[in-house]
């Protein structure tokens, strides 16, 4: 008989499932239009966070965005990048762009990085998070896309 792996005390799937349920209703009220996103981005104590890879960010991003790759999220790295958990954080990702061209190739809709980014920020205590709810074209001047 094959051995069953033991329970890893550093991995809590049930806790993650509960967190995602908690975030679901909260996130629904935090989706904003491009116009709202751009207005909020100009206000004090607001950070646009691009959680894509450093390479994707270098190839292009929304003007003013900082980069912290999702895979690098820890309490320490988030605090260093974002400051206090009260900081307003605006997020976007590949699936916000209709272009489906580098550096924003579409992800599976069930696995869009927006979802994991929002859940993780919330789980690390960042509750002042807003997500771009629109699908936009990075060639639209209103997006303020910076090419690398």
N, C-alpha and C positions, 0 to 999 in steps of 0.2 A: 504493500500500500504506500502511496505517495504521502509525504509529510505535508501537513497543513501549516502554512505560515502562521506565526504568532501575531497577536494584535500589537501593532506598532503604536506606542503611546505618543508618538510625535505626528501621527496622521489621524485625523478625526473626521471621517466621512459623514457621520451623522451630524456632527457640529456644522460641517459645511452645508449639508442639506438644509438644516434649520436656518443657517445664515441666509441662504439663497431665498428661502421662503419669506424671511423678514425683509430682505432687500426688494423683493418683487413689487410690493405696493408702494414702497418708498421711492423706488426708481421711476415708477409710472408718473409721479408728479414732478420729476426732475428732468424731463426731456424738453429741450428748447429748440426753437427755430434758429436758422442761421442768423437772422437779424438780431434775435435776443442774444445769441452766443457772442456775436461781434460787439454788441452794446456792452454786455457784461465784461468782455475781455478788456475793455478800455477803462474799467472802474478799478479803484484801488483794492489792494489785497486780493487780487484775482490772478490765478495762474492757469494758463492753458497747458495741459499735460498731454504729450504725445507718448504713448506707451509702446509704440512699435519699436523695432530693432534700431540700434544706432545707425546702421547702414541705410535703412528705409528713411529714417529721419533726415540723414544727410542728403538723400536724393530729392527730398521735398517734404514740406510741412506747412501748416498754417502759420502765418506770420505771428511772431511773438511766443510761439510754443516752446516749452522746454522738453527735453527728452529724458525719460527714465524708462528703460525697457521693462516691460511687464515681468520678465523673468528675473529682474533684479530687485523687485519689490521686497523690502524688509522694513521693519519699523524704523530702523536707522536710516536707510536710504531714502525713505519717504520723508522723514523729518528733515534730512539734509536738503532735499529737493523742494519740498513744499512748505516747510516750516510747521507752524502750529496746526493741529487738526481743525481749527476754525477757519483756516484759509479757504476761500472759495476756489474750487478746482473745476475747470471745464475740460471735458474729455471728448475725443473723437477717435475714430480708427478707420481701417480700410473700408469697412462696409458703409461708411458715410459717403463714399464716392462712387458715382456711376461709371467712372472712367474704366475701371477694371484693367488698369495699366500700371506698370511700375511707376512709383513705388507703392501703389495701393491696389494690389491684387485682391479680389474678393475672397473672403473666408467663407466656409460653410455657415449659413445663416444661424444655425444652432450653436455655432462656436465662435461667433463674432467676438473679437477681442473687447469690444465695448462692455459686454456682459461681465467677463472675468475682471476687467479693470474696475468697473463699478463695484462689484462684490468685494474685491480685495481692498479698495480704498475704504469702503464702508466698514469692512471687518477690521481694518487697522485704525478705525476711529475717525476717519475723515467723512463727515456727514454733510458737509457743505459742497456737495458734488453735483454738477449739472452735466448732462450729456447732450451732444448735438443730436437732435432727433430727425433732422432732414437728411435726405440723400442729395448731394450736390455734385457739381462738376468742378474739378480743380482748375479748369480753364476759365471759369466764371470769375471776373475781377472782384466780385463781392466776397469771394472765399478768402482772398488775400493769401494765395498759395505762393510760397517761396520755393523756387526750384534750386536744387543743389548744384 
